[in-house]
Amino acid sequence: MREKNLRITVSSLTGRVRSINQDNFYYNGVTLPDDSQTDYTAVYEANHAFLAVADGMGGEREGEFASLTAVEALCAIGEELPSYEQLYDCVTKANGIICERSEQIHSCIGTTIVIAVIKGKRLRIYNIGDSKALLYHNGTLTQLSKDHTAAAALVEAGLLTHEEARKDPRSHQLSQHLGIPPEEMQLSLYQQENIPFAKGDVLLLCSDGLTEGLEESAIIRLIEQQPDSPDLASSLTAAALASGSRDNITALTVFQRRTLLW
């Protein structure tokens, strides 16, 4: 039987501070169960993939509701590889549901989401908020997603460096997320398409609990130690937890095993 070209690993930890995991993920129709109160790991193999990570925000169980709503909206697409228009329809629908819940409970809730679509040796990235898509290639780590934060806007304006922004309190001030009423702001689903994804590359989707706990150099070191390991995502989340990350931590990795001809 021919080996599938993608190895996908998932790890999601509640962490030491929160009582509930408000993160969630999506992989070809699979999400973190609504009643899951334990740490979650999984390994998959595929020739193409449709994936996402969502980081919920809100009071007890409400952030969890928001992130689950976001990834469940993607389930309507199933395992087919979606277009930008399909994804935008999904996040718009999820945004409406989250806004309705906010009105019902008289409290603001929301979620970020970062999405990847992989076919052959090309990938596409879409996101709202500050959950990240990072690509490891030949010893370097490149961010493919866009941070929708006040600090990132200051970096774009040349008023902060990337390193200053990482430690700036405005890095947590989201300018875009699901849960913003449409009359206040139109959602902007960032997209980057036709990205090369070569043999030996690793794509990492993660919530900010991972990047708050691990410097870029630490992420690169862990990837280089075990790019094809079924424990790669677990190693990343465990290292972030050990480094003092206080948030929920979710990592989803995709390793490109071989050179493809299409």
C-alpha positions in Angstrom: 0.0 0.0 0.0 1.4 3.4 -1.0 2.5 5.6 1.9 0.4 8.8 2.2 2.4 11.9 1.7 1.1 14.0 4.7 1.6 13.1 8.4 -0.7 15.2 10.6 -0.4 15.4 14.3 -2.7 17.2 16.8 -2.3 18.1 20.4 -4.5 20.3 22.6 -3.9 21.0 26.2 -6.1 22.8 28.8 -3.0 23.9 30.6 -2.5 24.8 34.3 -4.6 27.9 34.6 -8.0 27.4 32.9 -10.4 24.8 34.0 -11.8 24.3 30.4 -10.0 24.1 27.0 -11.4 26.9 24.9 -9.3 26.0 21.9 -10.6 23.7 19.1 -9.3 22.2 15.9 -10.6 20.8 12.6 -9.3 18.1 10.4 -11.3 16.8 7.4 -14.5 16.8 9.5 -13.0 15.9 12.9 -13.2 18.4 15.8 -12.5 18.4 19.5 -15.6 16.9 21.2 -17.9 19.3 23.0 -17.6 17.3 26.2 -13.8 16.8 26.1 -12.3 17.9 29.4 -9.0 16.0 29.0 -5.9 16.7 26.9 -6.3 15.5 23.3 -3.8 14.0 20.9 -4.2 12.4 17.5 -2.2 11.3 14.4 -3.6 11.1 10.8 -2.2 10.4 7.4 -3.5 11.8 4.1 -2.7 12.9 0.6 -4.6 16.2 1.0 -5.9 18.1 4.0 -8.4 20.7 5.1 -7.4 21.9 8.7 -8.0 24.7 11.2 -7.3 25.8 14.8 -9.6 28.1 16.7 -8.9 29.9 20.0 -12.1 30.9 21.9 -12.5 33.9 24.2 -15.2 34.5 26.8 -16.4 33.3 30.2 -16.7 29.8 31.5 -17.7 27.5 28.6 -18.5 30.5 26.3 -15.1 30.7 24.7 -15.4 26.9 24.2 -18.8 27.5 22.5 -17.3 30.1 20.2 -14.4 28.0 19.0 -16.6 24.9 18.6 -19.1 26.9 16.6 -16.3 28.1 14.2 -14.9 24.6 13.5 -18.4 23.0 13.3 -19.3 25.5 10.6 -16.4 24.0 8.5 -18.0 20.6 8.9 -20.7 21.6 6.4 -17.9 21.5 3.7 -16.8 18.0 4.8 -13.6 16.6 3.3 -13.7 18.5 0.0 -11.1 21.2 -0.5 -13.0 24.5 -0.2 -12.8 27.7 -2.1 -12.3 31.1 -0.5 -16.0 31.8 -1.0 -17.0 28.7 0.8 -14.8 29.4 3.7 -16.0 33.0 3.9 -19.6 31.8 4.0 -18.7 29.4 6.8 -17.0 32.0 9.0 -19.8 34.5 8.4 -22.4 31.9 9.5 -20.4 31.1 12.6 -20.0 34.8 13.3 -23.8 35.2 13.3 -24.3 32.3 15.7 -21.7 33.6 18.1 -23.1 37.1 18.0 -26.6 35.7 18.8 -25.2 33.9 21.8 -23.4 37.1 23.0 -26.8 38.9 22.9 -28.5 36.1 24.8 -26.0 36.1 27.7 -25.3 39.9 27.6 -21.5 39.2 27.3 -18.9 39.5 24.6 -17.5 36.2 23.4 -15.5 35.3 20.3 -12.9 33.2 18.6 -10.0 33.4 16.3 -9.5 30.9 13.4 -6.7 29.9 11.1 -7.3 27.5 8.2 -5.1 25.6 5.9 -5.9 23.8 2.7 -3.2 21.4 1.3 -3.2 19.7 -2.1 -0.1 18.2 -3.7 2.8 20.5 -3.2 0.8 23.7 -2.7 -1.1 25.1 0.3 -3.5 27.9 1.1 -3.8 29.8 4.3 -6.8 31.9 5.7 -7.2 33.5 9.1 -9.1 35.9 11.3 -7.5 36.9 14.6 -4.0 35.9 15.9 -3.9 32.1 15.8 -1.0 31.4 13.5 0.1 29.4 10.5 3.9 28.9 10.5 5.9 27.2 7.7 9.2 25.4 8.5 11.4 25.2 5.4 15.1 24.6 5.2 15.9 25.7 8.8 13.7 28.8 8.8 10.2 29.5 10.2 7.9 31.9 8.3 4.6 33.2 9.4 2.0 32.7 6.7 -1.0 34.1 8.5 -1.7 37.7 9.5 -2.1 38.9 13.1 -5.2 41.0 13.4 -4.0 42.8 16.5 -3.2 46.4 17.6 0.5 45.5 18.0 0.7 44.0 14.5 -0.8 47.2 13.0 1.9 49.2 14.8 4.5 46.9 13.2 3.1 47.5 9.8 3.2 51.2 10.5 6.9 50.9 11.4 6.3 51.9 15.0 7.2 48.6 16.6 9.6 45.8 15.7 8.4 42.2 15.5 10.2 41.4 18.8 8.8 44.5 20.5 5.3 43.5 19.3 5.6 40.0 20.7 6.0 41.4 24.3 3.7 44.4 23.9 0.3 44.2 25.8 -1.4 45.4 22.6 -0.5 42.0 21.0 -3.7 40.7 22.8 -5.9 43.5 21.5 -7.7 41.8 18.5 -8.9 44.0 15.6 -10.6 41.1 13.9 -12.3 38.0 15.4 -15.5 36.0 15.1 -18.1 37.5 17.4 -18.0 41.1 16.1 -21.6 42.1 15.0 -21.7 42.8 11.2 -23.1 46.3 11.8 -19.9 47.2 13.7 -17.3 45.6 11.3 -17.2 43.5 8.2 -15.2 40.4 8.7 -11.9 40.3 6.8 -10.7 36.7 6.0 -7.0 37.1 5.3 -5.8 34.8 2.5 -2.5 33.7 1.1 -2.6 31.1 -1.7 -0.4 29.0 -4.0 2.3 28.6 -1.3 5.0 26.0 -2.1 4.9 23.0 0.3 8.0 20.9 -0.4 9.4 17.6 0.8 10.6 18.0 4.4 8.5 21.1 5.1 6.4 21.3 8.2 3.2 23.4 8.5 2.2 24.4 12.0 -1.2 25.8 12.9 -1.4 26.9 16.6 -3.2 29.0 19.1 -1.3 31.8 20.9 -0.8 29.6 23.9 2.0 27.9 21.9 3.8 31.0 20.6 3.6 32.7 24.0 5.4 29.8 25.6 8.0 29.1 22.9 10.4 31.3 21.1 10.9 30.8 17.3 14.2 29.1 17.9 12.7 26.5 20.2 10.0 25.7 17.7 12.5 25.2 15.0 14.7 23.0 17.2 11.8 20.7 18.1 10.7 20.4 14.5 14.2 19.6 13.3 14.5 16.9 16.0 11.4 15.0 14.9 9.7 16.4 11.8 8.0 13.0 10.9 7.3 11.9 14.5 3.7 11.1 15.5 4.6 13.0 18.7 5.6 16.3 17.1 2.5 18.3 18.1 2.6 16.8 21.6 6.3 17.7 22.0 5.5 21.3 21.0 2.6 21.8 23.4 4.4 20.1 26.3 7.4 22.4 25.8 5.2 25.5 25.7 3.5 24.3 29.0 6.9 23.6 30.6 8.1 27.1 29.5 5.3 28.7 31.5 2.5 29.3 28.9 -0.7 30.2 30.9 -3.2 29.8 28.1 -4.8 26.7 26.5 -2.3 25.3 24.0 -3.1 23.7 20.6 -0.7 22.7 17.9 -1.6 21.0 14.6 1.4 20.0 12.4 1.6 18.7 8.8 4.8 17.1 7.5 5.3 16.7 3.8 6.9 13.3 3.4 8.0 13.1 -0.3 8.4 15.0 -3.5 5.2 15.0 -5.5 4.9 14.9 -9.2 1.7 16.9 -9.6 
